[in-house]
Amino acid sequence: MTDLKILSERIDALETRLTYQDETIETLNATITAQWQQIDRLTRQVATLGERLQEAESNSGGISNEPPPHY
C-alpha cells in the first residue's frame, strides 16, 4: 500500500469514529438535560411537600411528641 492510501484509510477511520462520538455526545447531553429537568421537578415537589407538612403540623394544635393516651 502506498502512504497516501494508508493515510486516507486512517482519516476515514477517524472521521467515522468522530461521527459516532458526536452522536454519543448528543445522546448523553439529551439524557443529562432530561435528568436535570426531572431533578428540578422533584426538588420543587419536595419543597412543596415540606411546606404542606409544616402547615399541617402547625395547624394540628397539639404537641406531636406527646405519648398516646394508653401510656
Residue pairs with C-beta under 8 A, 6 or more apart in sequence:
57 64
